[in-house]
Amino acid sequence: MKKYYHIIQVLKRMADIQLQIQNVVKLANAANIKLADIKITLLQTGNSYKKQIGEDIYSIMNDL
């Protein structure tokens, strides 16, 4: 009887560990998505500033 109890306890611990791993994977995926969104925003902002700087330089050159 003790043997079965021990096996059941080990199986429960394994199931708990599997659930914890699944939760960690979900959190990691959420973090990756947020980082990708931040990267996209930074890249888009960088392109906007490049265009704005180009327009500013053109405007200054015309003024000179």
C-alpha positions, 0 to 999 in steps of 0.5 A: 500500500505504501508503494502505491501511495509513494507512486501516486505522490511522485505522479502528483509532483510530476503533474505539478511540475508540468503545470509550472513549466507550462505557466513559465512557457506562457509567461515567456511567450507573453514577454517575447510578444511584448519585446517584439512589439517594443522592437517594432515600435522602436524601428518604426520610430527610427524610420520616422525620425530618419524621414523627419531629419531628411526633410529638416536638412532639405528645408535648411539647405533651401533656406541657405 
